[in-house]
C-alpha cells in the first residue's frame, strides 16, 4: 500500500476540485488532487488543432467584480482586471441581413430593441430593459451552503434581494419562450429565443444582462485552459500535490465506522483515506464508484427532474484565415432558414464565438460554433459509436453547420477551413460528465431546485463539490461548491 500523508483526497482537478483543494489548504489540511487526465480544468479546457486554439467553455464570468462570489475568484487566484475583455456589446443575433446587439449601455440596447420593434411591441421592450436594470443587483450567490444558513443569514439575504424583489417575482413565472410568445415582431421573437433554451428562466436572463451592464458579468481574455492553470498555480504554490493520469477505480468502506478507509487507482496504487471530496459528476460517481447501498436516492431523482434539464452541445471549430478582413464577432448567433437537426433535437440557430484568445499566431482566428444538444442527442451519439457510423454522422453535422454559417455570413466563402468537432459523447469521454452535459442544470420556472447535500449522509468522510450540486450550473457554481464542501468538512471536523 502506498501511504499518503495527506489529510484530504480530492477526486478530480477541474475547477471545483481546484477550488476545494485551495480552500482545504487554506484551512490547514494537506491535500492531494487525483486527476485522470494529464491536465487540470476538466470541462474548462482548451485544445489545439493545426496550431489553432479551440475553446468551448468560458462564455462569460458572473459576479467577477462584486457579489459574494467575487471573494472566491480572489481566493483562488483567478481575479485580475487585466484579464477582462470588456467590449461595448455582450452578444448579437443576425438573421436575413439584420443584426441586434445586447449593448453594455442598456439605454443603447433599448434603442436597438425599439428600432426593430413593431409599434405594439415597443412598450414591452421598455419594460424588459427596465427589468434588466433592476435585476442587475440581484444576489445570485449567498456565500455559504443552504444547510449552514442561519436565520440571521436568511434575513440578510432577503434584505439584499428586496430592491429587486417585485421584479423577480413578476418574472419568475416566465420562460424565454413565454416572453417571446408575447412579441409580435418576428425578428425580435427569434432574437429572444436564440440566447438560451426556450425554457430558460427569464428572470435569470434579465439578471445576466443587468450584471453585464454594471460590469459584474464580463468576458475574459484568458482561454479556459489558461483560466484553470491560474488556479492550478495557486494550489501548487500553497503546497498542494496533483497526481495526473490517475483515475479512481475503487473505494474500500468500513461498514462499522461508515467511513471510506482506502482508495484504489488505475495505476495499481492504494491510498489511505482521511477526508475525501469527490468532484466527479455525481451521476457518474454513483454509477461507477459508490455502492448502491450508500447512495442517496434523492440525488438522482433531483438530477433527472425534467423541470431542471441539463445542457450539452455539438461543437464545431473552423479556421478563418488571416486574409479575411471583416469584423470578427466575439459572440453571435445566426438564425437558420427553418429548423434543423444534427441528431435528435432540433434548432433554429447556431452560436459562433471568436474571443480574443482564439487569435492564432499566424493571424488566423478560430471560430467555435455551438449547437445545443440534450440527453436524447447523447444517446444518439452513443449509439452511433456502437454502430460504427459515428464519424460519418459527425461529418454530416459539420457540413450542415458550415452550410448555415456561410448562408448567413457569405463573405467567409474561401476563407473557412474545418479544424475539429466534438459531440456530447466527447464531453462524457474526457470528463465523465453525465450524458455529455457541460452545464449541469438549467434554471426554469418549474425547476428552481435546492442545493444537493455537500456530504454523503451515509458516510462520515465523503464530501462533494461540483456544479451538479447547484440549481444553476456553470463556472461560478463549480468554484463556489469547492468552498462549500470545505466549509461543510470543517464544520463536521470541529464537532
C-alpha positions in Angstrom: 0.0 0.0 0.0 1.2 3.5 -0.9 0.7 5.5 2.3 -0.3 9.2 1.8 0.4 11.8 4.5 -2.3 14.0 3.1 -5.4 14.6 5.1 -7.8 15.3 2.2 -8.0 13.5 -1.1 -9.8 15.4 -3.9 -11.1 13.4 -6.8 -10.8 15.5 -10.0 -8.8 18.6 -10.8 -11.5 20.5 -12.6 -12.4 24.0 -11.3 -14.5 22.5 -8.4 -11.6 20.3 -7.4 -9.0 23.1 -7.6 -11.3 25.3 -5.5 -11.9 22.6 -2.9 -8.1 21.9 -2.8 -7.2 25.5 -2.3 -9.7 26.1 0.4 -8.7 22.9 2.2 -5.0 24.0 2.1 -6.0 27.4 3.4 -7.9 25.6 6.2 -4.6 23.8 7.2 -5.0 20.4 5.5 -2.5 18.6 3.4 -4.3 18.0 0.0 -3.8 15.7 -2.9 -5.8 16.1 -6.1 -6.2 12.9 -8.2 -6.9 13.7 -11.9 -7.4 11.1 -14.6 -6.1 13.5 -17.4 -2.7 15.0 -17.8 -4.1 18.5 -17.4 -6.3 20.4 -15.0 -9.6 22.1 -15.7 -12.0 19.3 -16.5 -14.6 20.8 -18.8 -12.8 24.1 -18.6 -10.1 23.3 -21.2 -8.6 24.3 -24.5 -7.1 22.2 -27.2 -5.1 22.6 -30.4 -5.6 21.5 -34.0 -3.2 22.6 -36.8 -1.7 25.1 -34.3 -5.1 26.7 -33.8 -6.7 27.3 -30.4 -10.1 25.6 -29.8 -12.1 26.5 -26.7 -15.8 25.9 -26.0 -16.1 26.6 -22.3 -15.9 30.1 -20.9 -18.6 32.4 -22.3 -18.8 34.9 -19.5 -17.9 35.2 -15.8 -20.7 36.3 -13.5 -20.0 38.1 -10.2 -16.4 38.7 -11.2 -16.1 42.2 -9.7 -18.6 42.1 -6.8 -21.2 39.8 -5.3 -20.1 37.2 -2.7 -18.6 35.1 -5.5 -16.0 37.8 -6.2 -14.2 36.8 -3.0 -14.0 33.2 -4.3 -12.3 34.4 -7.5 -9.8 36.3 -5.4 -9.1 33.4 -3.0 -8.4 31.1 -6.0 -6.0 33.5 -7.7 -8.4 34.0 -10.6 -9.2 37.7 -10.2 -7.2 40.1 -12.2 -8.9 43.0 -14.0 -6.1 42.9 -16.7 -7.7 39.5 -17.8 -11.0 41.1 -18.6 -12.3 41.7 -22.1 -15.0 44.4 -21.9 -16.4 45.1 -25.4 -19.3 47.5 -25.9 -21.7 44.7 -26.6 -22.2 41.3 -25.0 -23.9 39.2 -27.6 -25.6 39.7 -31.0 -28.1 37.9 -33.2 -28.1 38.0 -37.1 -30.7 36.9 -39.5 -31.7 37.9 -43.0 -29.3 40.8 -43.1 -30.4 42.2 -39.7 -28.4 42.3 -36.6 -29.3 43.3 -33.0 -26.7 43.6 -30.2 -27.1 43.4 -26.4 -25.1 46.5 -25.5 -23.4 47.1 -22.1 -25.2 50.5 -22.2 -28.8 49.4 -21.6 -30.2 52.7 -22.9 -28.4 52.0 -26.2 -29.8 48.4 -26.0 -33.3 49.7 -25.6 -32.8 51.9 -28.7 -31.8 48.8 -30.6 -35.0 47.0 -29.5 -37.2 49.9 -30.3 -35.6 50.3 -33.7 -36.7 46.8 -34.7 -39.9 46.6 -32.7 -43.3 46.9 -34.3 -45.5 49.5 -32.6 -47.4 47.0 -30.4 -44.1 45.7 -29.0 -42.4 48.9 -28.0 -43.9 49.2 -24.5 -43.0 45.5 -23.8 -39.4 46.2 -24.8 -39.2 49.2 -22.5 -40.4 47.1 -19.6 -37.9 44.4 -20.4 -35.0 46.8 -20.3 -36.3 48.3 -17.0 -36.4 44.8 -15.6 -32.8 44.2 -16.6 -31.7 47.4 -14.8 -33.5 46.3 -11.7 -32.2 42.7 -11.8 -28.6 43.9 -12.1 -28.3 43.9 -8.3 -29.9 40.5 -7.7 -27.6 38.5 -5.5 -27.2 35.1 -7.2 -24.7 33.8 -4.6 -25.3 33.5 -0.9 -21.8 32.9 0.5 -22.5 29.7 2.3 -24.4 26.4 1.8 -28.1 26.5 2.3 -27.8 23.9 5.1 -25.5 26.3 7.0 -27.7 29.4 6.6 -28.8 30.8 9.9 -32.0 32.8 10.5 -29.8 36.0 10.5 -28.2 34.9 7.2 -31.7 34.4 5.7 -32.8 37.8 6.8 -29.6 39.4 5.4 -30.2 37.7 2.1 -33.8 38.8 1.9 -32.6 42.4 2.6 -30.2 42.1 -0.4 -32.9 40.9 -2.8 -35.5 43.4 -1.6 -34.6 46.1 -4.1 -35.5 43.7 -7.0 -38.0 41.5 -5.2 -41.1 42.6 -7.0 -39.4 42.4 -10.4 -38.1 38.9 -9.6 -41.5 37.6 -8.5 -43.1 39.1 -11.6 -40.6 37.5 -13.9 -40.3 34.2 -12.0 -43.2 32.6 -13.8 -41.8 33.5 -17.3 -39.5 31.5 -19.6 -37.8 32.9 -22.6 -40.5 31.1 -24.7 -43.4 32.6 -22.7 -42.0 36.1 -23.1 -41.3 35.6 -26.8 -44.9 34.4 -27.3 -46.0 38.0 -26.4 -43.7 39.5 -29.1 -45.3 40.3 -32.5 -42.1 41.3 -34.3 -40.7 38.1 -35.9 -37.1 39.2 -35.8 -37.2 40.1 -32.1 -39.0 36.8 -31.3 -36.2 34.9 -32.9 -33.6 37.1 -31.0 -35.0 36.3 -27.6 -35.2 32.6 -28.3 -31.6 32.5 -29.5 -29.8 33.3 -26.2 -30.6 30.1 -24.2 -33.0 27.2 -24.5 -36.7 28.2 -24.7 -37.5 27.0 -21.1 -34.7 29.0 -19.5 -35.8 31.2 -16.6 -36.5 34.7 -17.9 -35.6 36.3 -14.6 -32.1 34.9 -14.7 -31.7 36.1 -18.3 -32.6 39.6 -17.2 -30.2 39.4 -14.3 -27.3 38.3 -16.5 -27.9 41.2 -18.9 -28.2 43.6 -16.0 -25.0 42.4 -14.4 -23.1 42.7 -17.8 -24.4 46.3 -17.9 -23.0 47.2 -14.5 -19.7 45.4 -15.0 -20.5 42.5 -12.8 -20.5 39.9 -15.6 -17.8 40.1 -18.2 -15.8 38.3 -20.8 -12.2 37.2 -20.4 -9.0 37.4 -22.4 -7.9 34.1 -20.9 -8.6 30.8 -22.6 -10.4 28.2 -20.5 -7.1 26.3 -20.1 -5.2 29.5 -19.0 -8.0 30.3 -16.5 -7.8 26.8 -14.9 -4.0 26.9 -14.9 -4.1 30.1 -12.7 -6.0 28.1 -10.1 -3.5 25.2 -10.5 -0.6 27.5 -9.9 -2.3 28.9 -6.8 -2.9 25.3 -5.5 0.7 24.2 -6.1 2.0 27.4 -4.5 0.2 26.6 -1.3 1.9 23.2 -1.1 -0.8 21.0 -2.8 0.0 17.9 -4.8 -1.6 16.7 -8.0 -1.5 13.1 -9.3 -2.0 13.3 -13.1 -3.0 10.4 -15.4 -4.6 8.7 -12.3 -8.2 7.5 -12.2 -10.1 6.4 -9.1 -11.2 2.8 -9.6 -12.4 1.6 -6.2 -13.4 2.5 -2.7 -12.9 0.4 0.5 -15.6 1.1 3.0 -15.7 0.1 6.7 -19.3 -0.8 7.4 -18.9 -0.4 11.1 -17.4 3.1 11.1 -19.2 4.3 8.0 -16.0 5.6 6.5 -14.1 5.2 3.3 -10.8 3.7 4.6 -8.8 3.5 1.3 -8.9 4.4 -2.3 -7.6 2.4 -5.3 -6.4 4.0 -8.6 -5.8 2.9 -12.2 -2.1 2.6 -11.6 -2.5 -0.1 -9.1 -1.9 2.1 -6.0 -3.9 2.2 -2.9 -4.2 5.3 -0.7 -5.3 5.5 2.9 -8.2 7.9 3.1 -8.7 10.7 5.6 -11.5 13.0 4.3 -12.5 12.8 0.7 -14.0 15.4 -1.6 -15.3 14.0 -4.9 -15.9 16.4 -7.8 -16.6 13.6 -10.2 -20.1 14.4 -11.6 -22.5 12.8 -9.1 -24.3 10.6 -11.5 -21.0 9.2 -12.8 -19.7 8.7 -9.2 -22.8 6.9 -8.2 -22.8 4.7 -11.4 -19.1 3.7 -11.3 -17.8 4.0 -7.7 -20.2 4.3 -4.8 -22.1 1.1 -3.9 -25.8 1.5 -4.2 -26.5 0.9 -0.5 -24.6 4.1 0.3 -26.3 6.3 -2.3 -28.8 9.0 -1.5 -31.9 8.1 -3.7 -33.0 11.7 -3.7 -29.9 12.7 -5.6 -30.6 11.1 -9.0 -34.3 11.9 -8.6 -33.4 15.5 -8.4 -30.8 15.5 -11.2 -33.2 13.7 -13.6 -36.1 16.0 -12.9 -37.3 17.0 -16.4 -38.0 20.5 -15.0 -34.3 21.1 -14.5 -32.8 19.9 -17.8 -29.1 19.9 -18.4 -27.4 21.1 -21.5 -24.8 19.7 -23.8 -23.5 20.9 -27.2 -22.2 19.9 -30.6 -19.1 22.0 -31.1 -17.5 22.6 -34.5 -14.3 24.6 -35.0 -13.2 26.4 -38.2 -10.1 28.4 -39.1 -10.9 31.8 -40.5 -7.8 32.6 -42.5 -5.5 35.6 -42.0 -6.7 37.2 -45.3 -10.2 37.8 -44.0 -10.6 41.5 -43.3 -14.1 41.7 -41.9 -15.3 42.0 -38.3 -14.6 39.1 -36.0 -17.6 38.6 -33.7 -16.9 37.5 -30.1 -20.4 36.0 -29.7 -23.1 36.0 -32.3 -26.0 33.7 -33.1 -27.0 33.2 -36.7 -30.6 32.3 -37.4 -31.3 29.5 -39.9 -34.0 29.2 -42.6 -36.3 26.8 -40.8 -35.3 24.3 -38.1 -32.6 21.7 -38.5 -31.3 18.7 -36.6 -27.8 17.3 -36.0 -29.0 14.3 -34.0 -32.5 14.1 -32.4 -33.4 17.6 -31.1 -33.9 20.5 -33.5 -32.6 24.1 -33.5 -33.1 27.3 -35.5 -29.8 29.0 -34.9 -26.0 28.4 -34.4 -23.8 30.3 -31.9 -20.5 31.4 -33.2 -17.6 32.6 -30.9 -14.4 34.2 -31.8 -13.0 35.5 -28.5 -9.6 37.3 -28.2 -7.8 34.1 -27.0 -8.8 32.4 -30.3 -6.5 34.6 -32.3 -3.8 32.3 -33.7 0.0 33.0 -34.1 -0.3 33.1 -37.9 -3.0 35.8 -37.9 -5.9 33.5 -38.4 -8.9 33.2 -36.0 -10.6 30.1 -34.6 -14.4 30.3 -34.9 -16.1 27.9 -32.5 -19.7 27.0 -33.5 -22.1 25.6 -30.9 -25.5 23.9 -31.2 -27.5 22.9 -28.2 -27.9 19.2 -27.5 -29.7 17.2 -24.8 -29.9 13.7 -23.3 -31.7 12.2 -26.4 -28.8 13.6 -28.5 -26.3 12.0 -26.2 -28.0 8.6 -26.6 -27.9 9.2 -30.4 -24.1 9.8 -30.5 -23.5 6.9 -28.1 -25.5 4.5 -30.4 -23.5 5.9 -33.4 -20.3 5.0 -31.6 -21.6 1.4 -31.0 -22.8 1.1 -34.6 -19.6 2.3 -36.2 -21.1 5.3 -38.0 -20.0 8.0 -35.5 -17.5 9.6 -37.9 -19.9 9.8 -40.8 -22.6 11.3 -38.7 -20.2 13.9 -37.3 -19.2 14.8 -40.8 -22.8 15.3 -41.9 -23.4 17.5 -38.8 -20.3 19.6 -39.7 -21.5 20.0 -43.2 -24.9 21.3 -42.1 -23.3 23.8 -39.7 -20.9 25.1 -42.4 -23.9 25.5 -44.8 -25.8 27.6 -42.3 -22.8 29.7 -41.4 -21.9 30.5 -45.0 -25.6 31.2 -45.9 -25.7 34.0 -43.2 -22.1 35.2 -43.5 -21.2 34.7 -47.2 -18.0 36.8 -47.0 -16.5 33.8 -45.2 -16.5 31.9 -48.5 -13.0 30.9 -49.4 -11.6 31.8 -46.0 -13.0 29.0 -43.9 -11.5 25.5 -43.2 -12.6 22.8 -40.8 -10.5 22.1 -37.7 -12.3 19.7 -35.3 -15.7 18.7 -33.9 -16.9 17.3 -30.6 -20.3 15.8 -29.6 -21.9 15.2 -26.2 -20.1 11.8 -26.2 -16.8 13.7 -26.3 -17.6 15.6 -23.1 -18.5 12.3 -21.5 -15.4 10.5 -22.7 -12.9 13.1 -21.5 -14.6 14.3 -18.3 -17.1 11.7 -17.3 -19.9 14.3 -17.2 -23.4 12.9 -17.1 -24.9 12.4 -20.6 -22.2 14.7 -22.0 -23.6 17.7 -20.3 -21.3 20.7 -19.9 -23.9 22.7 -17.9 -25.4 20.7 -15.1 -28.8 22.2 -14.8 -30.8 25.0 -16.4 -32.9 27.1 -14.2 -36.5 27.1 -15.2 -39.7 28.5 -13.5 -40.8 24.9 -12.8 -37.4 23.8 -11.7 -35.8 26.1 -9.1 -34.2 23.2 -7.3 -32.4 23.4 -4.0 -28.7 22.5 -3.5 -27.8 18.9 -3.1 -26.0 18.0 0.1 -22.3 18.5 0.3 -21.8 15.4 2.4 -23.0 11.8 1.6 -25.3 11.2 4.6 -24.4 7.5 4.8 -20.6 8.1 5.0 -18.8 10.3 7.6 -15.8 11.2 5.5 -17.2 11.6 1.9 -18.0 15.1 0.6 -19.0 16.5 -2.7 -18.3 19.6 -4.9 -19.1 20.5 -8.5 -21.8 22.3 -10.5 -24.2 19.3 -10.2 -24.8 20.3 -6.6 -26.3 23.7 -7.5 -29.6 24.7 -9.1 -27.7 26.6 -11.8 -24.6 25.1 -13.3 -21.5 26.9 -14.7 -18.1 28.1 -13.7 -19.1 30.3 -10.7 -21.2 27.4 -9.3 -18.3 25.0 -9.7 -15.9 27.4 -7.8 -18.5 28.1 -5.1 -19.2 24.5 -4.3 -15.5 23.8 -3.8 -15.6 26.3 -1.0 -18.8 25.0 0.4 -17.5 21.4 0.5 -14.6 22.5 2.7 -16.9 24.6 4.9 -19.1 21.5 5.5 -16.0 19.3 6.2 -14.6 21.9 8.6 -17.9 22.2 10.5 -18.0 18.4 10.9 -14.4 18.1 12.0 -14.9 20.8 14.7 -17.7 18.7 16.3 
